[in-house]
Amino acid sequence: MSMNIVFLDAKTVGDIPNLKDLEKFGDITFYQTTSPDQTKERIENADIVITNKVVLNRELIEGAKNLKLICVAATGMNNIDRDAADEAGIPVKNVDGYSSNSVAQTTFAMILHLVQKISQFDEFVKSGEYAEH
């Protein structure tokens, strides 16, 4: 029996080239967006729900009788009623370490930018004032 997987808000993660790789885990339906009034119907027969920003509250989790896993396509999980999921025995997983490398890279880039006074030199050159000295 194939797993029924729904991705409730695929539009929020952008154009990911390997998103279709999820098809190897079951029958997946990609919804670009899901409004609160559409959520119940879209998850009621799902085995796995993937969401980024769509809220899954107690009522929705309890109404999804086949639900075995909730995947959050972000680091935060404040849109999931974790107590309801725990009580139903449904694991909730998120994206561990999401953007850690790019945050570190940006931090060091900003440090170098500030230490080397890049903005001040840029303004100095663009003003033409450097040619007057």
Stockholm file with secondary structure:
# STOCKHOLM 1.0

chainA/1-133         MSMNIVFLDAKTVGDIPNLKDLEKFGDITFYQTTSPDQTKERIENADIVITNKVVLNRELIEGAKNLKLICVAATGMNNIDRDAADEAGIPVKNVDGYSSNSVAQTTFAMILHLVQKISQFDEFVKSGEYAEH
#=GR chainA/1-133 SS CCCEEEETTGGGGCCCTTGGGGGGGSEEEECSCCCHHHHHHHHTTCSEEEESSCCBCHHHHHHCTTCCEEEESSSCCTTBCHHHHHHTTCCEECCTTTTHHHHHHHHHHHHHHHHTTHHHHHHHHHHTGGGGC
#=GC SS_cons         CCCEEEETTGGGGCCCTTGGGGGGGSEEEECSCCCHHHHHHHHTTCSEEEESSCCBCHHHHHHCTTCCEEEESSSCCTTBCHHHHHHTTCCEECCTTTTHHHHHHHHHHHHHHHHTTHHHHHHHHHHTGGGGC
//
